[in-house]
């Protein structure tokens, strides 16, 4: 999976709509191979981001779990520790 796309489910505080949009944007960039689409593709690119964000929000809203919510700072520190290990000289 693309390292820029992170888990969005079961966090405290809950995932914001901006985070969902950013994840959708990263996904569309990845599958299209375009960081910034041409004017000819801008409308379809933006529509794809909007639709994926919409579906993702529905998914997050409807998932259920009995697991405790994850703390964002703790999870961020885990990511940083993995990165330090991965990129250590």
C-alpha positions as CSV (number, residue, x, y, z in Angstrom):
1,X,0.0,0.0,0.0
2,X,1.1,3.5,-0.6
3,X,2.9,4.9,2.5
4,X,1.1,8.2,2.2
5,X,-2.3,6.6,2.7
6,X,-2.9,5.9,6.4
7,X,-5.6,4.1,8.3
8,X,-8.5,6.4,9.0
9,X,-10.7,4.2,11.1
10,X,-11.2,4.0,14.9
11,X,-9.3,7.1,16.0
12,X,-10.0,9.6,18.8
13,X,-10.8,12.2,17.7
14,X,-12.6,10.8,14.7
15,X,-11.2,11.3,11.2
16,X,-12.1,14.6,9.7
17,X,-13.6,15.2,6.3
18,X,-10.4,16.9,5.3
19,X,-8.4,13.8,6.1
20,X,-10.8,11.7,4.1
21,X,-10.5,14.1,1.2
22,X,-6.6,14.0,1.4
23,X,-6.6,10.2,1.4
24,X,-8.9,10.2,-1.6
25,X,-6.7,12.6,-3.4
26,X,-3.6,10.5,-2.7
27,X,-5.4,7.4,-4.0
28,X,-6.5,9.1,-7.2
29,X,-3.0,10.4,-7.8
30,X,-1.5,7.0,-7.2
31,X,-3.9,5.1,-9.6
32,X,-3.9,7.7,-12.3
33,X,-0.1,8.4,-12.1
34,X,-0.8,12.1,-12.1
35,X,0.2,14.5,-9.4
36,X,-1.6,17.3,-11.1
37,X,-3.9,16.5,-14.0
38,X,-4.0,18.5,-17.3
39,X,-6.9,20.9,-17.8
40,X,-8.5,18.2,-20.1
41,X,-8.5,15.7,-17.2
42,X,-9.2,18.1,-14.3
43,X,-12.9,17.6,-14.1
44,X,-12.8,13.8,-14.2
45,X,-9.9,13.8,-11.7
46,X,-11.8,16.1,-9.3
47,X,-15.0,14.0,-9.7
48,X,-13.1,10.8,-8.8
49,X,-11.6,12.4,-5.7
50,X,-15.1,13.6,-4.6
51,X,-16.7,10.2,-5.2
52,X,-13.9,8.3,-3.5
53,X,-14.0,10.6,-0.5
54,X,-17.8,10.2,-0.3
55,X,-17.7,6.4,-0.4
56,X,-14.8,6.4,2.1
57,X,-16.8,8.5,4.5
58,X,-19.7,6.1,4.3
59,X,-17.4,3.2,4.9
60,X,-15.9,4.8,8.0
61,X,-19.4,5.8,9.3
62,X,-20.7,2.3,9.0
63,X,-17.8,0.1,10.2
64,X,-18.3,-1.3,13.7
65,X,-15.7,-2.5,16.2
66,X,-15.4,-3.4,19.9
67,X,-11.7,-2.3,19.9
68,X,-10.8,0.8,21.9
69,X,-10.1,3.9,19.8
70,X,-6.5,4.6,18.8
71,X,-4.7,7.7,20.0
72,X,-3.5,9.7,17.1
73,X,-0.2,10.8,18.8
74,X,0.7,7.3,19.8
75,X,0.1,6.0,16.3
76,X,2.1,8.9,14.8
77,X,5.0,8.0,17.1
78,X,4.9,4.4,16.0
79,X,5.0,5.6,12.3
80,X,8.0,7.8,13.1
81,X,9.8,4.9,14.9
82,X,9.2,2.6,11.9
83,X,10.6,5.3,9.6
84,X,13.7,5.8,11.7
85,X,14.3,2.1,11.6
86,X,13.6,1.9,7.8
87,X,15.8,4.8,6.9
88,X,18.6,4.3,9.5
89,X,22.1,4.6,7.9
